[in-house]
Amino acid sequence: MALLDLDPRAVATARRLAERAAAPVIDLARRHTTVSLERATLRLAGITGADHTHRAGDVPWVNRVVDTVRAHCGLDHGAALPVFHALAEHGLGTLTDLAEATAAGQVQYRVPTGADAARAEGSARAAIARGLRAVDRNRADRDRLVADLGDPPRRPWLYLIVATGDIDEDVVQAANAARAGADVIAVIRSTGQSLLDYVPEGATHHGFAGTYATEENFRIMRAAMDEVSREVGRYIRVTNYASGLCMSEIAVLAGLRRLDMMLNDSMYGILFRDINPVRTFVDQRFSRQIHARAGIIINTGEDNYLTTDDAVDAAHTVTVSQLLNERFAHEAGLGDHLLGLGHAFEIDPALPDSFRLELAHALLARELFPDAPLKWMPPTKHMTGDVFNGYLLNGFFNLAGALTGQSILLVGMMTEAVATPFLSDRDLALRNVRHVLDAAGGLAEDFRPAPGGLIVKRAHQVLGEAVDLLARIADDGLLNAIAEGTFGLMKRPADQGRGADGVIAKAEGYRNPATDLLDTGGDQ
């Protein structure tokens, strides 16, 4: 039931402006490729493993091949045709054989033409289609497991972070968290992985403040949570991060290993990791197409804006970003049921009426996106190290989530601002959530903000400010808005940032069976 009496014309205008603001960026993404997108394509085709003999350390075979293709004939026609032409030309059986021959300097790549191009494209399409069918099977397996084991009995789903650096230790923490009531396990990535232009291979045990996102780590955690799901009698979802310089590849690996949610924001990497804007938008479109195919819920990152900007003054930028994320996601094929749009409880608690303002912002998001599984983030910026105050503040956050019908609730730690050596902190945090949700029960049914009251007026104000900002962005361009520091106070020019040298304009003859199949939904 609508509680804010939002003007439907203002809502329609906001979406129309978001579509107009996003259109040039979508066109830009369609006209470019990236080294990560080309590597993701070959991962779908089956390439795995790494060169363990390199003096600088392990180099994934997919990096070795794509870098060599680029050096020999460029990537403006894509990597798939040169790779599959070379595979046939040299009579090699697998992409791994080709990678080894490439490392030995035995392969010269070129863009095939005529009949050679047609044969290479057919072979590439067949291999990539097999990869996509594996993604399809994983989606079907998830649906079957959810049907057999059941979803959590109530919303919001409780989302809990593990982050030891060692995948085996993460499994222990994740299993205990699920037994204690967590519904979604998020494995935090090792610090700095988003800036690596390769995906490490194998299981890892040495991450810093998180664990490396690798295909094997994904496999280990998913298998462990399947076992725990059967034990606790509900399907436990697993989350990781499809962001950074390898956004496209990590999305593919998530689809191949049946992860359920992925952090995947259209602007987070630009704003908070200084990754080139064009590269980010190209990779996010491909990654979201993969997520749509895999049935993976994306989590967007609007909460981060409120850690660098004021949560009251900048509230409308969250709404603008949500609308842009929605538009980019829809264009890539993601339905509303897969849009875990983000927002956060970050207003200074010392501000008078801070809780009412939080309710206004949360209700606005809920009513603008009624069918989206919104992800509600706990307080972080104003956690001082006073664990008693932090526990109370998280209680307010949990109550706001219950009152406003949030879908995914990230469990807040009272020790957010200090070192957290004990699993007991997570146990206490889960107890806080359960106590509030159990006590609140169906309180949302009784919650009706007063017409014309502060909550309703504030929601209308934020929506109006969002419409005004979207109008400026639609006129001036989203890339210019990002360069000017519109979001999170971060200024990121379109021609700068990490990974800019990995962006390639497509030639007229560019061919990529992966994007063709994802665009058309083929071979399902």
C-alpha positions in Angstrom: 0.0 0.0 0.0 1.3 3.4 -0.9 2.0 5.5 2.2 3.7 8.6 0.8 1.1 9.7 -1.8 3.9 10.3 -4.4 2.9 12.2 -7.5 2.8 9.6 -10.3 3.7 12.3 -12.8 6.9 13.1 -10.8 7.8 9.4 -10.6 7.2 9.0 -14.4 9.3 12.1 -15.1 12.1 10.7 -13.0 12.2 7.5 -14.9 11.9 9.2 -18.2 14.9 11.5 -17.4 16.9 8.5 -16.1 16.3 6.8 -19.4 17.5 9.9 -21.3 20.5 10.3 -19.1 21.5 6.6 -19.5 21.0 6.4 -23.2 24.3 7.9 -24.4 26.2 5.8 -21.9 24.5 2.6 -23.1 25.4 3.5 -26.7 29.0 4.1 -25.6 29.0 0.7 -23.9 27.7 -1.0 -27.0 30.4 0.6 -29.2 33.3 -0.4 -27.0 34.8 -3.6 -25.6 37.4 -4.1 -22.8 40.2 -6.6 -22.1 38.1 -7.9 -19.2 35.0 -8.4 -21.4 37.1 -10.3 -24.0 38.6 -12.4 -21.2 35.2 -13.1 -19.8 34.1 -14.3 -23.3 37.0 -16.8 -23.4 36.1 -18.0 -19.9 32.6 -18.8 -21.1 34.3 -20.7 -23.9 36.1 -22.8 -21.3 39.6 -21.5 -20.7 40.8 -22.0 -17.2 44.1 -22.3 -15.3 47.3 -20.3 -15.2 50.9 -20.2 -16.3 52.7 -21.2 -13.2 56.2 -20.9 -14.7 56.2 -17.1 -15.2 59.0 -15.4 -13.2 56.7 -12.7 -12.0 54.2 -15.1 -10.6 51.2 -17.0 -11.9 49.5 -15.5 -15.0 46.0 -16.7 -15.8 46.0 -18.3 -19.3 43.1 -16.1 -20.3 45.3 -13.0 -19.7 48.1 -14.5 -21.6 46.0 -15.2 -24.6 44.1 -11.9 -24.7 47.2 -9.9 -24.2 48.9 -11.7 -27.1 45.9 -11.3 -29.4 45.9 -7.6 -28.7 49.7 -7.4 -29.4 49.4 -9.3 -32.7 46.2 -8.0 -34.2 44.3 -5.8 -31.7 41.0 -6.4 -30.0 38.9 -4.1 -32.0 37.5 -7.1 -33.9 37.2 -9.1 -30.6 39.3 -12.0 -29.3 37.0 -14.9 -30.1 37.6 -15.2 -33.8 41.4 -14.8 -33.7 41.5 -17.4 -30.9 39.3 -20.0 -32.5 41.0 -19.5 -35.9 44.4 -20.1 -34.3 43.0 -23.2 -32.4 42.0 -24.8 -35.8 45.0 -23.5 -37.7 47.5 -25.1 -35.3 45.4 -28.3 -34.8 45.2 -27.8 -31.0 42.6 -29.7 -29.0 41.8 -27.2 -26.2 42.1 -23.6 -25.3 44.6 -24.6 -22.6 46.8 -26.2 -25.3 46.5 -22.9 -27.2 47.5 -20.9 -24.2 50.5 -23.0 -23.6 51.6 -22.7 -27.2 51.0 -18.9 -26.9 53.3 -18.7 -23.9 55.9 -20.6 -25.8 55.8 -18.1 -28.7 54.4 -20.7 -31.1 51.2 -18.9 -32.1 50.7 -15.8 -34.3 47.2 -14.5 -34.1 45.3 -12.7 -36.9 41.8 -11.7 -37.6 40.4 -14.3 -40.0 38.4 -13.4 -43.1 36.0 -15.2 -45.4 35.4 -18.9 -44.8 38.1 -18.9 -42.1 36.1 -16.3 -40.2 32.8 -18.2 -40.6 34.4 -21.4 -39.3 36.0 -19.6 -36.3 32.8 -17.9 -35.4 30.9 -21.1 -35.5 33.4 -22.9 -33.3 33.5 -19.9 -30.9 29.7 -19.8 -30.7 29.4 -23.5 -30.0 32.0 -23.3 -27.1 30.5 -20.1 -25.6 27.0 -21.6 -25.9 28.2 -24.6 -23.8 29.3 -22.1 -21.2 26.0 -20.4 -21.1 24.2 -23.7 -20.9 26.2 -24.4 -17.8 25.0 -21.0 -16.4 21.5 -22.0 -17.3 21.8 -25.4 -15.5 23.0 -23.6 -12.4 20.0 -21.3 -12.4 17.7 -24.3 -12.7 19.6 -26.0 -9.9 19.1 -23.0 -7.7 15.3 -23.0 -8.5 15.1 -26.6 -7.6 17.0 -26.3 -4.3 14.8 -23.3 -3.3 11.7 -25.4 -4.1 13.0 -28.3 -2.2 14.5 -26.5 0.9 12.5 -23.4 1.0 13.3 -19.7 1.2 13.8 -18.0 4.6 10.4 -17.9 6.2 10.2 -14.1 6.3 11.7 -10.9 4.9 14.0 -9.1 5.2 16.6 -11.7 4.5 19.5 -11.3 6.9 22.8 -10.6 5.1 26.0 -11.3 7.1 29.6 -10.6 6.1 32.5 -13.0 6.6 36.1 -11.8 5.8 39.0 -13.8 7.2 41.3 -13.9 4.2 41.3 -17.7 4.2 38.5 -19.4 2.3 38.6 -22.4 4.6 38.1 -20.1 7.7 35.4 -18.3 5.8 33.5 -21.5 5.4 33.6 -22.1 9.1 32.3 -18.6 9.9 29.7 -18.8 7.1 28.3 -22.1 8.3 28.0 -20.9 11.9 26.4 -17.7 10.7 23.8 -19.7 8.7 23.1 -21.8 11.8 22.6 -18.7 13.8 20.0 -17.2 11.4 21.9 -15.6 8.5 20.1 -16.1 5.1 22.8 -14.5 2.9 26.5 -15.0 3.3 28.7 -12.2 1.8 32.4 -13.0 1.3 34.2 -9.7 1.4 37.0 -9.4 -1.2 40.6 -8.9 -0.3 41.6 -5.3 -0.1 42.7 -4.0 -3.5 41.5 -6.9 -5.6 39.2 -4.6 -7.6 42.4 -2.9 -8.9 43.9 -6.2 -10.2 43.6 -6.7 -13.9 43.4 -10.5 -13.5 41.5 -13.0 -11.5 43.7 -15.2 -9.3 43.5 -18.9 -9.7 42.7 -21.5 -7.1 41.8 -21.5 -3.4 43.4 -18.7 -1.5 44.4 -18.4 2.2 46.2 -15.0 2.4 43.8 -12.2 1.7 44.0 -8.9 3.6 40.7 -7.8 5.3 38.9 -10.2 3.0 39.3 -13.3 0.7 40.2 -13.3 -2.9 37.3 -13.8 -5.4 38.4 -16.8 -7.4 36.4 -19.5 -9.2 37.7 -22.1 -6.8 36.8 -20.0 -3.8 33.3 -19.6 -5.3 33.0 -23.4 -5.7 34.2 -24.1 -2.2 31.8 -21.6 -0.5 28.8 -22.7 -2.7 29.3 -26.4 -1.9 29.7 -25.7 1.8 26.5 -23.6 1.9 24.6 -26.2 0.0 25.5 -28.7 2.7 24.5 -26.2 5.4 21.3 -25.4 3.5 20.2 -29.0 3.9 21.1 -28.9 7.6 19.1 -25.8 8.4 16.2 -26.4 6.1 16.4 -23.3 4.0 18.4 -22.2 0.9 21.5 -20.1 2.0 22.5 -17.6 -0.6 26.1 -16.6 -1.3 27.3 -13.2 -2.4 30.5 -11.8 -3.8 31.7 -8.8 -5.8 31.4 -8.3 -9.6 33.2 -5.0 -9.6 36.5 -3.5 -10.4 38.8 -4.1 -13.4 37.7 -7.7 -13.7 33.9 -7.1 -13.3 33.0 -9.0 -16.5 35.1 -12.1 -15.6 33.9 -12.4 -12.1 30.3 -12.2 -13.2 31.0 -15.2 -15.5 32.6 -17.1 -12.7 29.7 -16.4 -10.4 27.3 -17.7 -13.0 29.5 -20.8 -13.6 29.6 -21.5 -9.8 26.0 -20.7 -8.9 26.5 -17.7 -6.7 23.2 -16.0 -5.9 23.9 -12.3 -5.4 26.7 -10.1 -6.6 27.6 -6.5 -5.7 27.4 -4.8 -9.1 26.9 -1.0 -9.1 27.1 1.1 -12.3 29.3 3.8 -10.7 30.9 2.5 -7.6 34.2 1.5 -9.2 34.4 4.9 -10.9 33.8 6.9 -7.8 35.5 4.9 -5.0 38.2 3.0 -6.9 39.0 5.6 -9.6 38.4 3.1 -12.4 38.0 4.6 -15.8 34.3 5.5 -16.4 34.0 4.2 -19.9 35.6 0.9 -18.9 33.2 0.6 -16.0 30.1 1.2 -18.0 31.2 -1.3 -20.7 31.9 -4.0 -18.2 28.9 -3.4 -16.1 26.6 -3.9 -19.1 28.1 -7.2 -20.0 28.2 -8.3 -16.3 24.6 -7.5 -15.9 23.7 -9.5 -19.0 25.4 -12.4 -17.3 23.6 -11.8 -14.0 20.3 -11.7 -15.8 21.1 -15.0 -17.6 22.2 -16.6 -14.3 19.3 -15.3 -12.2 21.7 -13.5 -9.9 20.4 -10.6 -7.7 22.6 -7.6 -8.0 23.4 -5.3 -5.1 24.0 -1.7 -5.9 26.2 0.7 -3.9 24.3 3.8 -3.2 25.1 3.5 0.5 28.7 4.5 -0.2 27.6 8.0 -1.3 26.4 8.7 2.2 29.8 7.7 3.8 31.5 10.5 1.9 28.7 13.1 1.6 26.0 14.2 4.1 23.2 11.7 4.3 20.5 14.4 4.4 21.9 16.9 1.9 22.8 14.1 -0.6 19.8 11.9 -0.1 18.5 12.8 -3.6 21.7 11.6 -5.2 20.9 8.1 -3.8 17.5 8.2 -5.5 19.1 9.4 -8.8 21.6 6.6 -8.7 18.9 4.1 -7.9 17.0 5.2 -11.0 20.0 5.1 -13.2 21.0 1.7 -11.9 17.4 0.5 -12.6 17.6 1.8 -16.1 21.0 0.2 -16.9 19.8 -3.0 -15.4 16.6 -3.2 -17.3 18.4 -2.5 -20.6 20.8 -5.4 -19.8 17.9 -7.7 -19.2 17.6 -7.7 -15.4 14.0 -7.8 -14.1 12.9 -5.9 -11.0 13.1 -9.2 -9.0 16.9 -9.1 -9.4 17.4 -5.4 -8.5 18.9 -5.3 -5.0 19.1 -1.5 -5.1 21.1 0.0 -2.3 20.5 2.6 0.4 21.6 3.1 3.9 20.9 4.3 7.5 23.6 7.0 7.7 22.0 10.2 9.1 23.8 11.6 12.1 21.8 10.2 15.0 22.4 13.5 16.9 20.3 15.3 14.4 16.8 16.1 15.6 14.2 13.9 13.9 17.0 11.7 12.4 14.9 8.5 12.8 11.9 10.1 11.0 14.1 11.3 8.2 15.6 7.8 7.9 12.0 6.4 7.6 11.2 8.9 4.9 14.2 8.0 2.8 13.6 4.2 3.3 9.9 4.5 2.4 10.7 6.5 -0.7 13.0 3.8 -2.0 10.4 1.1 -1.1 7.6 2.9 -2.9 9.7 3.9 -6.0 10.8 0.3 -6.4 8.0 -1.9 -5.1 9.1 -5.1 -6.8 12.8 -4.8 -6.2 14.6 -6.7 -3.3 16.0 -3.5 -1.8 19.3 -3.9 0.2 19.3 -1.8 3.4 22.7 -1.0 4.8 23.4 -0.4 8.5 25.0 2.7 10.1 28.8 2.9 9.7 29.9 6.5 9.5 28.6 7.5 12.9 29.7 4.3 14.8 32.2 5.7 17.2 33.6 2.6 19.0 31.1 3.0 21.8 29.7 -0.6 21.5 26.6 0.1 23.6 25.6 3.1 21.5 26.4 1.1 18.4 24.2 -1.8 19.5 21.4 0.7 20.1 21.9 2.5 16.8 21.7 -0.9 15.0 18.5 -1.6 16.8 17.0 1.6 15.4 18.3 0.5 12.0 16.6 -2.9 12.3 13.4 -1.2 13.4 13.4 1.1 10.4 13.9 -1.9 8.1 10.9 -3.7 9.7 8.7 -0.6 9.5 9.5 0.1 5.8 9.5 -3.4 4.3 13.1 -3.7 3.3 14.1 -6.9 1.5 17.7 -7.6 2.3 19.0 -6.3 5.6 22.8 -6.2 6.1 23.4 -7.1 9.7 25.2 -4.2 11.5 28.0 -4.8 13.9 28.2 -2.7 17.1 32.0 -2.9 16.7 31.9 -1.4 13.1 34.5 1.2 14.1 37.0 -1.0 15.8 38.8 -4.3 15.3 36.4 -7.3 15.5 38.3 -10.3 16.8 35.4 -12.3 18.1 32.6 -14.3 16.3 30.5 -13.3 19.3 30.1 -9.9 17.7 28.2 -11.4 14.8 26.2 -13.5 17.2 25.1 -10.4 19.2 24.3 -8.6 16.0 22.1 -11.4 14.8 20.4 -11.5 18.2 19.7 -7.8 17.8 18.0 -8.3 14.5 16.0 -11.2 15.6 14.8 -9.5 18.7 13.7 -6.4 16.8 12.0 -8.3 14.0 10.3 -10.7 16.3 9.0 -7.9 18.5 7.9 -5.8 15.6 6.1 -8.6 13.9 3.7 -7.1 11.4 4.1 -3.6 12.7 4.5 -2.4 9.1 0.8 -3.0 8.7 0.0 -0.5 11.4 2.6 2.1 10.4 0.9 5.1 8.6 2.9 8.3 8.4 0.6 11.3 8.8 -0.5 12.9 5.6 1.4 16.2 5.3 3.7 15.2 8.1 7.4 15.4 8.2 8.0 11.9 6.8 5.7 12.5 3.8 7.0 16.0 3.1 10.6 14.9 3.3 10.0 12.0 0.8 8.3 14.5 -1.6 11.2 16.9 -1.2 13.9 14.2 -2.0 12.0 13.0 -5.0 11.6 16.6 -6.3 15.4 17.2 -5.8 16.1 14.0 -7.6 14.0 15.0 -10.6 15.8 18.4 -10.8 19.2 16.7 -10.7 18.2 14.1 -13.3 17.0 16.9 -15.6 20.5 18.5 -15.3 22.2 15.2 -15.9 20.1 14.4 -19.0 20.9 17.8 -20.5 24.6 17.9 -19.5 25.5 14.2 -19.8 26.1 11.6 -17.1 29.9 11.4 -17.7 30.1 15.2 -17.2 28.1 14.9 -14.0 30.5 12.2 -12.7 33.5 14.4 -13.6 32.0 17.3 -11.6 31.6 15.3 -8.4 27.8 15.0 -8.4 27.9 11.6 -6.6 29.7 11.1 -3.3 31.8 14.3 -3.9 34.1 12.3 -6.1 35.3 13.9 -9.4 36.2 11.3 -12.0 36.8 12.6 -15.6 35.8 10.2 -18.4 39.3 10.1 -20.0 41.1 9.3 -16.7 41.2 6.5 -14.2 42.7 3.1 -13.8 42.2 0.7 -16.7 41.6 3.3 -19.3 44.2 1.6 -21.5 42.0 -1.5 -21.5 39.1 0.1 -23.4 38.9 -0.6 -27.1 36.5 0.9 -29.7 34.9 -1.8 -31.7 35.7 -2.0 -35.4 32.9 -2.4 -38.0 33.7 -6.1 -38.2 33.8 -6.8 -34.4 32.3 -10.2 -33.6 31.6 -11.7 -30.2 29.3 -14.6 -30.0 28.9 -14.1 -26.2 27.3 -10.7 -26.6 25.3 -11.9 -29.5 23.8 -14.8 -27.5 23.2 -12.6 -24.4 21.6 -9.9 -26.5 19.2 -12.4 -28.1 18.8 -14.9 -25.3 20.0 -17.6 -27.6 20.9 -21.2 -26.9 18.8 -21.4 -23.7 
